[in-house]
């Protein structure tokens, strides 16, 4: 959420105090805490990249899922991937850990361009479910963020109304095909029109996931959402931001725990749940940065290239050198890097090797298991601390 939108939310809260709910708005005199929402809240994590598709790296990556008791992964899945083996493999690996996979999608452009891309994506998911009934994905999460659009900000009442209409269509299309819907939203909608917001809860979602990113106001900013979800029997979770400070992504020190560290994050989670009870779900945005906060280690993407005239190279001058390569550090440690295809467009194959657990300030030698090839440039590469950078990408040259 950008700074302008956050300021508008604050102004709306000041100008419209009457739109704040109280415990009296709950039916049957329910108490303020959300314990009456039947079950303990989920622990969710957002995964926008495809790293969890990498079956070889999954055991190392999944350590953070265990540490944070994650039982739901919101995984972005491009439609073309539903035709590949990676999705069913990930669902199986997660199921073995009692983790549900929810297909994640959403784009502000849906507001202006319509839902045709979304419909095609849902259809691809349904086709996958028919082909893989044992590894089916039964829910979708819609992170549309129409509120970031300029047209929405110019007229928030009109913009919110259009968003609700669009999400009603999206909800019905998914529901008619047996899919439940989690809506990912900011904390500002109740301040724009609380009646329409309650209608949205009743008619556009099965669960609510709230980007409750303002650290100092996290407890109060989600109060209305919790009360309305409780009133209507809808499960809700509060998301914590762990991305590095970033102007392009509108992430500031006021809303991220990246610099404060894991202890501060866990303390904030404890405070929120002590206020609202264990039925409030907790979400983390997002996998890459939470992995770093938990482990202090980095991920590395390694792309293997050969000379264009090499007989083994493809149209991208890439070569396949086996399922794994090894990174040997100067202190003797060895890290396996596992091949996978991270290209979301998937109209061309890429051979990318994902290394999990890289440390900064060390030099690593790339060692190939396929003796057909040798590394010629560079023979070593270093990972140096760089503020906000948690994924390192290296292009390595080989020859036969």
C-alpha positions in Angstrom: 0.0 0.0 0.0 1.6 3.3 -1.0 2.0 6.3 1.3 -0.9 8.3 -0.3 -3.3 5.5 0.4 -2.1 5.1 4.0 -2.6 8.8 4.6 -6.1 8.7 3.1 -6.9 5.8 5.4 -5.8 7.9 8.4 -7.9 10.9 7.3 -10.9 8.7 6.8 -10.6 7.3 10.2 -10.4 10.8 11.7 -13.3 12.2 9.7 -15.6 9.1 10.0 -15.4 8.0 13.7 -18.9 6.8 13.5 -17.9 4.0 11.1 -15.9 2.4 13.8 -17.6 -0.7 15.2 -17.9 -1.7 18.8 -18.5 -5.0 20.7 -22.2 -4.0 20.8 -22.4 -4.6 17.0 -21.7 -8.3 17.6 -24.6 -10.7 17.9 -25.6 -12.5 21.1 -23.4 -10.3 23.3 -20.2 -12.0 22.1 -17.0 -10.9 23.7 -14.3 -8.7 22.1 -11.8 -11.5 21.5 -12.3 -13.7 18.5 -12.1 -17.1 20.3 -15.7 -17.9 19.3 -14.7 -18.3 15.6 -14.6 -22.1 16.3 -11.0 -23.1 15.4 -7.5 -21.9 15.9 -6.3 -19.5 13.2 -4.1 -20.6 10.4 -0.5 -19.7 9.9 0.0 -18.7 6.3 2.8 -17.6 4.1 2.8 -15.9 0.7 5.1 -17.3 -2.0 5.3 -15.2 -5.2 8.3 -17.0 -6.6 8.4 -20.6 -7.7 11.1 -21.8 -5.3 8.9 -24.3 -3.5 8.3 -26.0 -6.9 12.0 -27.1 -6.7 11.6 -30.6 -5.3 15.3 -31.0 -4.6 15.5 -27.8 -2.6 12.2 -28.2 -0.9 13.6 -30.0 2.3 15.9 -27.1 3.0 13.4 -24.4 2.1 10.7 -26.0 4.2 12.6 -25.6 7.5 11.1 -22.1 7.8 7.6 -23.5 7.3 8.2 -25.8 10.2 9.7 -23.0 12.4 6.7 -20.8 11.9 4.1 -23.6 12.1 2.9 -22.8 8.6 -0.2 -24.8 7.6 -1.1 -22.8 4.5 1.0 -21.6 1.6 -0.4 -19.0 -0.8 1.5 -20.0 -4.0 1.5 -17.9 -7.1 0.9 -20.3 -10.0 1.0 -19.1 -13.6 -1.7 -20.8 -15.6 0.7 -22.7 -17.8 2.3 -24.4 -14.8 -0.9 -26.3 -14.2 0.2 -28.5 -17.1 3.5 -29.3 -15.5 4.5 -31.8 -12.8 5.8 -29.1 -10.4 2.4 -28.2 -9.0 1.4 -31.7 -8.0 4.9 -32.3 -6.6 4.7 -29.2 -4.4 1.1 -30.0 -3.3 2.3 -33.5 -2.3 5.4 -32.2 -0.5 3.3 -29.7 1.4 0.6 -32.2 2.2 3.2 -34.4 3.9 3.7 -31.5 6.3 0.0 -30.9 6.8 0.2 -27.7 4.7 -2.6 -26.6 2.4 -1.6 -25.0 -0.9 -3.9 -22.2 -2.0 -3.4 -20.8 -5.6 -2.5 -17.1 -5.4 -3.3 -14.6 -8.1 -4.4 -11.0 -8.6 -3.6 -7.9 -10.6 -4.9 -4.3 -10.4 -5.3 -4.4 -14.2 -8.3 -6.7 -13.7 -10.2 -3.6 -12.7 -9.7 -1.9 -16.1 -9.2 -4.9 -18.4 -11.8 -7.3 -16.9 -11.6 -10.8 -15.7 -10.9 -12.8 -18.8 -7.3 -13.7 -17.7 -8.7 -14.7 -14.3 -11.4 -16.9 -15.9 -8.7 -18.7 -18.0 -6.6 -19.2 -14.9 -9.5 -20.6 -12.9 -10.3 -22.9 -15.8 -6.7 -24.1 -15.9 -6.8 -24.8 -12.2 -10.0 -26.8 -12.5 -8.5 -28.8 -15.4 -5.5 -29.5 -13.1 -7.8 -30.6 -10.3 -9.7 -33.0 -12.6 -6.4 -34.6 -13.7 -4.9 -34.7 -10.1 -7.8 -35.4 -7.7 -5.4 -36.5 -5.0 -3.3 -33.3 -5.3 -6.2 -31.0 -6.0 -6.1 -27.3 -4.9 -9.4 -26.4 -3.4 -9.0 -22.6 -2.7 -7.8 -19.5 -4.4 -6.4 -16.2 -2.9 -7.1 -13.0 -4.7 -4.6 -10.2 -4.1 -6.0 -7.7 -6.6 -5.0 -4.4 -4.8 -7.3 -2.2 -6.9 -6.8 0.4 -4.2 -3.3 1.1 -5.5 -4.7 2.4 -8.8 -4.8 6.2 -9.4 -8.5 6.0 -10.4 -9.4 4.4 -7.1 -7.5 7.0 -5.1 -9.2 9.9 -7.0 -12.7 8.7 -6.0 -12.4 6.1 -3.2 -16.1 5.5 -2.8 -16.6 4.9 -6.5 -13.4 2.9 -6.7 -14.3 0.6 -3.8 -17.8 0.1 -5.3 -16.3 -1.0 -8.6 -13.8 -3.3 -6.8 -16.6 -5.0 -4.9 -18.6 -5.6 -8.0 -15.6 -7.1 -9.7 -14.8 -9.4 -6.8 -18.4 -10.6 -6.6 -18.0 -11.8 -10.2 -14.6 -13.4 -9.4 -16.1 -15.1 -6.3 -19.0 -16.5 -8.1 -16.9 -17.9 -10.9 -14.7 -19.7 -8.5 -17.5 -20.9 -6.2 -19.5 -22.3 -9.1 -16.5 -24.5 -9.8 -16.1 -25.7 -6.2 -13.3 -23.4 -5.1 -13.3 -21.3 -1.9 -12.1 -17.7 -2.1 -9.7 -15.9 0.2 -9.7 -12.1 -0.4 -6.5 -10.3 0.4 -7.2 -6.7 1.3 -5.8 -3.5 3.0 -7.1 -2.2 6.3 -8.8 0.8 4.7 -12.0 -0.6 3.2 -14.1 -0.3 6.4 -13.2 3.4 6.5 -14.5 4.0 3.0 -17.9 2.5 3.4 -18.5 0.1 6.3 -21.9 -1.2 5.0 -20.5 -2.0 1.6 -17.5 -3.6 3.3 -19.7 -5.9 5.3 -21.6 -6.8 2.1 -18.2 -7.6 0.6 -17.4 -10.0 3.5 -20.8 -11.6 3.1 -20.8 -12.0 -0.7 -17.3 -11.9 -2.0 -15.2 -14.2 0.1 -15.0 -17.2 2.3 -12.0 -15.9 4.3 -10.3 -12.6 4.7 -6.6 -12.0 4.7 -5.7 -8.4 5.8 -2.5 -6.6 4.9 -2.2 -5.1 8.4 1.2 -3.6 7.8 1.2 -0.5 10.0 3.2 -1.7 12.9 2.3 0.9 15.5 -1.4 0.6 14.7 -1.7 -3.1 14.0 -3.9 -3.9 17.0 -6.5 -1.2 16.4 -6.4 -1.1 12.6 -7.8 -4.6 12.3 -10.5 -4.3 14.9 -13.4 -3.6 12.5 -12.4 -6.4 10.2 -12.3 -8.9 13.1 -15.7 -7.8 14.5 -17.4 -8.0 11.1 -15.9 -11.3 10.3 -16.9 -12.6 13.6 -20.4 -11.3 13.2 -20.7 -13.1 9.8 -18.8 -16.3 10.7 -15.9 -15.6 8.3 -12.4 -16.6 9.2 -9.8 -13.9 9.2 -6.0 -13.5 9.4 -3.6 -10.6 9.8 -0.6 -10.4 7.6 2.9 -9.2 8.7 5.3 -7.6 6.3 8.9 -8.8 6.2 10.1 -7.3 2.9 13.2 -5.0 2.9 12.5 -1.2 2.8 11.8 -0.4 -0.9 10.5 2.7 -2.6 9.2 0.8 -5.7 7.2 -1.6 -3.5 6.2 1.2 -1.0 7.7 -0.6 1.9 8.9 1.6 4.7 10.4 1.2 8.2 6.9 1.8 9.6 5.5 -1.4 8.2 8.2 -4.0 7.9 10.1 -6.2 10.3 13.0 -6.9 8.0 15.4 -4.7 9.8 14.0 -5.3 13.3 14.5 -9.0 13.0 12.8 -12.2 13.9 12.5 -11.5 17.6 10.5 -8.3 17.0 8.3 -10.1 14.5 7.5 -12.9 16.9 6.8 -10.4 19.7 4.3 -8.5 17.4 2.5 -11.7 16.5 2.2 -12.6 20.2 0.8 -9.2 21.0 -1.8 -9.3 18.3 -3.0 -12.8 19.2 -3.0 -12.0 22.9 -5.5 -9.2 22.1 -7.8 -11.1 19.7 -7.3 -14.7 20.7 -5.9 -17.8 18.9 -8.7 -17.9 16.3 -7.1 -14.9 14.6 -4.9 -16.3 11.8 -1.4 -15.0 11.1 0.0 -14.5 7.7 3.6 -13.6 6.6 4.5 -11.7 3.5 6.5 -13.3 2.1 8.5 -16.5 1.8 11.9 -15.2 0.6 12.3 -12.6 3.2 10.9 -14.7 6.1 13.4 -17.4 5.1 16.2 -14.8 5.5 14.9 -13.5 8.8 14.7 -17.0 10.2 18.0 -18.4 8.9 20.2 -15.4 8.2 21.1 -17.2 4.9 20.6 -16.4 1.3 19.3 -18.0 -1.8 21.2 -18.1 -5.1 20.0 -18.6 -8.6 22.7 -19.9 -10.9 22.2 -19.9 -14.7 24.6 -22.1 -16.7 25.6 -20.8 -20.2 27.9 -22.0 -23.0 29.2 -20.4 -26.1 26.4 -20.0 -28.7 28.2 -22.4 -31.1 28.5 -25.1 -28.5 26.7 -28.2 -29.8 25.1 -28.8 -26.4 23.6 -25.4 -26.0 20.0 -24.4 -26.7 18.6 -21.3 -28.4 19.3 -19.4 -25.2 23.0 -20.6 -25.1 22.1 -22.6 -22.0 23.1 -26.2 -21.3 21.8 -28.8 -19.0 24.6 -30.1 -16.7 22.6 -32.5 -14.5 20.0 -32.3 -11.8 22.5 -30.7 -9.3 25.6 -28.7 -9.1 27.7 -28.1 -6.0 28.9 -24.8 -4.5 32.1 -25.3 -2.6 32.9 -22.5 -0.2 36.4 -21.4 0.8 35.8 -22.7 4.3 35.1 -26.2 3.0 31.3 -26.2 3.1 29.4 -27.6 0.2 25.9 -26.6 -0.9 23.8 -28.4 -3.5 22.0 -26.3 -6.1 19.0 -28.0 -7.8 17.8 -27.4 -11.3 14.3 -26.0 -12.0 12.6 -23.7 -14.5 11.7 -20.4 -12.9 10.5 -18.7 -16.1 6.9 -17.8 -15.4 6.1 -17.4 -19.1 7.5 -20.9 -19.7 7.5 -20.4 -23.5 11.2 -21.1 -23.3 13.0 -23.6 -21.1 15.5 -22.2 -18.6 18.1 -24.2 -16.6 18.3 -22.4 -13.3 20.0 -24.0 -10.3 18.7 -22.9 -6.8 21.2 -23.0 -3.9 19.7 -22.7 -0.4 21.8 -21.5 2.5 24.4 -19.3 0.9 26.4 -17.0 3.2 27.7 -13.5 2.3 31.4 -12.6 2.2 32.5 -16.1 1.1 33.8 -17.2 -2.3 32.2 -20.3 -3.8 33.6 -22.6 -6.5 31.1 -24.1 -8.9 31.6 -27.9 -9.2 29.8 -29.8 -12.0 28.8 -33.5 -11.6 28.6 -33.8 -15.4 32.2 -34.2 -16.5 31.2 -33.3 -20.1 31.5 -29.6 -19.1 34.0 -27.5 -17.2 33.6 -24.0 -15.7 35.6 -21.3 -17.5 34.1 -18.0 -16.5 33.9 -17.1 -13.7 35.6 -19.9 -11.7 34.6 -18.3 -8.4 32.1 -15.8 -7.3 31.4 -13.9 -4.1 28.3 -13.0 -2.2 28.8 -9.6 -0.6 26.3 -8.0 1.8 24.0 -5.7 -0.1 21.2 -3.9 1.6 17.8 -5.4 0.9 19.2 -8.1 -1.4 18.3 -11.6 -0.4 18.4 -13.4 -3.7 21.6 -13.5 -5.7 21.6 -14.3 -9.4 24.8 -15.4 -11.1 25.5 -16.4 -14.7 28.2 -19.0 -15.1 30.0 -19.9 -18.3 30.9 -23.6 -19.1 32.3 -25.4 -22.1 32.4 -29.0 -23.2 
